């Protein structure tokens, strides 16, 4: 039993340490950038230049984005203002171009009760946003009870008739949102 507890403690500490030590580059609004180690926590970035340094918290007032390096890919998070009178939030930049695709993933636990405490399930809610380069705010594609992503996507990308046709005929579906944005940027924008 002691060995099992020891294994769980080791796994927990390893995971926590890994989260604190993700190689990253943080970009400031004035154009400067620093390489170091970072993690996102409650819409703030905890960042340190070396593993020996103490992490400092940064937010949208000075920082524009952070890029995490590792796992054979890079992941970019940018501070994006969703509405006029709200503070910017960190969103994952999935595809960048004339139209950029941003994503927000939130996990929550549903179900479970006193009779069956282990019956709760973790649900991931993904919200997608589209933003034109010259726009101040993005549009949210999939919020609301009826999830009108198709109508919003068609309206937003209406200047590309071939893409609109592919969406209307279900060649492109909601799960293809990244491909839709890439298609738009590749074939529907002026070079």
C-alpha positions as CSV (number, residue, x, y, z in Angstrom):
1,X,0.0,0.0,0.0
2,X,2.8,2.4,0.8
3,X,4.4,1.7,-2.6
4,X,1.2,2.5,-4.3
5,X,0.9,5.9,-2.5
6,X,4.5,6.6,-3.4
7,X,3.8,6.0,-7.1
8,X,0.8,8.3,-7.0
9,X,2.8,11.1,-5.3
10,X,5.6,10.7,-7.9
11,X,3.1,10.9,-10.8
12,X,1.4,14.0,-9.3
13,X,4.7,15.8,-8.7
14,X,5.9,14.8,-12.2
15,X,2.8,16.2,-13.8
16,X,2.9,19.4,-11.8
17,X,6.6,19.9,-12.5
18,X,6.0,19.3,-16.2
19,X,3.3,21.9,-16.3
20,X,5.6,24.5,-14.7
21,X,8.5,23.8,-17.1
22,X,7.0,24.1,-20.6
23,X,9.4,25.8,-22.9
24,X,7.9,29.0,-24.2
25,X,8.4,32.4,-25.8
26,X,6.5,35.3,-24.4
27,X,5.8,38.3,-26.6
28,X,5.2,41.8,-25.2
29,X,3.0,44.5,-26.7
30,X,6.0,46.7,-27.4
31,X,7.5,44.0,-29.6
32,X,10.1,42.5,-27.2
33,X,10.1,38.8,-26.5
34,X,11.8,36.4,-24.1
35,X,12.4,32.7,-24.1
36,X,11.9,30.7,-21.0
37,X,9.3,28.5,-19.3
38,X,5.6,29.2,-18.9
39,X,2.2,28.0,-18.0
40,X,-1.3,29.5,-18.3
41,X,-3.4,29.9,-15.2
42,X,-6.7,31.8,-14.9
43,X,-6.1,34.0,-17.9
44,X,-2.6,34.9,-16.7
45,X,0.8,33.7,-17.8
46,X,3.3,32.5,-15.2
47,X,6.7,32.8,-16.8
48,X,10.3,32.5,-15.8
49,X,13.5,32.8,-17.8
50,X,15.2,29.8,-16.3
51,X,14.1,26.8,-14.2
52,X,15.9,28.2,-11.2
53,X,14.0,31.5,-11.3
54,X,10.8,32.2,-9.6
55,X,7.8,32.5,-11.9
56,X,6.2,35.9,-12.3
57,X,2.6,36.5,-13.4
58,X,1.8,38.5,-16.6
59,X,-1.4,39.5,-18.2
60,X,-2.9,41.3,-21.2
61,X,-1.7,44.7,-20.1
62,X,1.9,44.0,-21.2
63,X,1.8,40.7,-23.0
64,X,0.3,40.0,-26.4
65,X,0.9,36.3,-26.7
66,X,2.8,33.2,-25.6
67,X,4.1,30.3,-27.8
68,X,4.7,27.0,-26.2
69,X,7.3,24.7,-27.7
70,X,7.3,20.9,-27.5
71,X,5.6,17.7,-28.4
72,X,6.7,18.1,-32.0
73,X,4.6,21.2,-32.4
74,X,4.1,24.7,-31.2
75,X,1.0,26.1,-29.7
76,X,0.2,29.8,-29.6
77,X,-2.1,31.6,-27.2
78,X,-3.0,35.3,-27.8
79,X,-4.9,37.8,-25.8
80,X,-8.0,38.6,-27.7
81,X,-10.7,41.1,-26.8
82,X,-14.1,39.5,-27.3
83,X,-16.3,42.5,-26.7
84,X,-15.9,46.2,-26.2
85,X,-16.2,46.5,-22.5
86,X,-14.4,43.3,-21.5
87,X,-10.8,42.4,-20.8
88,X,-8.9,40.3,-23.3
89,X,-8.8,36.6,-22.8
90,X,-6.2,34.0,-23.8
91,X,-7.3,32.0,-26.8
92,X,-5.4,29.3,-28.7
93,X,-4.5,30.6,-32.2
94,X,-5.4,27.6,-34.4
95,X,-5.0,29.1,-37.9
96,X,-3.6,32.5,-38.8
97,X,-4.3,34.5,-42.0
98,X,-6.7,37.0,-43.4
99,X,-9.2,35.2,-41.2
100,X,-7.8,33.7,-38.1
101,X,-9.4,30.8,-36.1
102,X,-9.2,31.0,-32.3
103,X,-10.3,28.3,-29.9
104,X,-11.1,28.2,-26.2
105,X,-11.3,24.9,-24.4
106,X,-12.8,24.6,-21.0
107,X,-13.2,21.4,-19.0
108,X,-15.9,20.9,-16.5
109,X,-17.3,18.0,-14.5
110,X,-21.0,17.0,-14.8
111,X,-23.0,14.4,-13.1
112,X,-22.1,12.5,-10.0
113,X,-24.0,12.7,-6.7
114,X,-23.8,11.4,-3.1
115,X,-25.0,8.0,-4.1
116,X,-22.6,7.6,-7.0
117,X,-19.7,9.9,-6.4
118,X,-17.5,8.3,-9.0
119,X,-20.1,8.8,-11.8
120,X,-19.1,12.4,-12.7
121,X,-17.7,12.8,-16.2
122,X,-15.3,15.4,-17.5
123,X,-16.7,17.3,-20.5
124,X,-14.6,19.5,-22.7
125,X,-16.5,22.5,-24.2
126,X,-14.8,24.0,-27.3
127,X,-15.7,27.5,-28.4
128,X,-14.5,28.6,-31.8
129,X,-14.0,32.3,-32.9
130,X,-13.3,33.8,-36.3
131,X,-11.6,37.2,-36.6
132,X,-10.6,39.2,-39.7
133,X,-7.2,41.0,-39.6
134,X,-8.9,44.4,-39.8
135,X,-11.6,43.6,-37.2
136,X,-11.5,44.7,-33.6
137,X,-13.5,41.8,-32.2
138,X,-14.0,38.1,-33.3
139,X,-17.3,36.4,-33.8
140,X,-18.2,33.3,-31.8
141,X,-19.3,30.5,-34.1
142,X,-20.8,28.0,-31.7
143,X,-22.7,29.5,-28.8
144,X,-26.3,29.2,-27.9
145,X,-28.7,26.4,-27.5
146,X,-29.1,25.6,-31.2
147,X,-25.4,26.0,-32.1
148,X,-25.8,28.0,-35.3
149,X,-22.2,27.6,-36.4
150,X,-23.2,26.9,-40.0
151,X,-25.2,30.1,-40.5
152,X,-22.6,32.3,-38.7
153,X,-19.8,30.7,-40.7
154,X,-21.6,31.2,-44.0
155,X,-22.5,34.9,-43.1
156,X,-18.9,35.6,-42.0
157,X,-17.3,34.0,-45.1
158,X,-20.0,35.0,-47.6
159,X,-17.5,36.7,-49.9
160,X,-16.3,33.2,-51.0
161,X,-19.1,31.5,-52.9
162,X,-17.3,28.3,-53.6
163,X,-16.6,27.8,-49.8
164,X,-20.2,28.8,-49.0
165,X,-21.4,26.1,-51.4
166,X,-19.2,23.5,-49.8
167,X,-20.5,24.3,-46.3
168,X,-24.2,24.3,-47.5
169,X,-23.8,20.9,-49.1
170,X,-22.1,19.5,-46.0
171,X,-18.8,18.9,-47.8
172,X,-17.4,20.9,-44.9
173,X,-19.0,20.4,-41.5
174,X,-18.4,21.9,-38.0
175,X,-15.6,19.4,-37.3
176,X,-13.8,20.8,-40.4
177,X,-13.7,24.4,-39.1
178,X,-9.9,24.6,-39.3
179,X,-10.0,23.3,-42.9
180,X,-12.7,25.9,-43.7
181,X,-10.6,28.8,-42.5
182,X,-7.5,27.4,-44.3
183,X,-9.5,27.0,-47.5
184,X,-10.7,30.6,-47.2
185,X,-7.2,32.0,-46.6
186,X,-5.7,29.9,-49.4
187,X,-8.4,30.4,-52.1
188,X,-10.6,33.3,-51.2
189,X,-8.3,36.1,-50.3
190,X,-6.4,38.4,-52.6
191,X,-2.6,37.8,-52.7
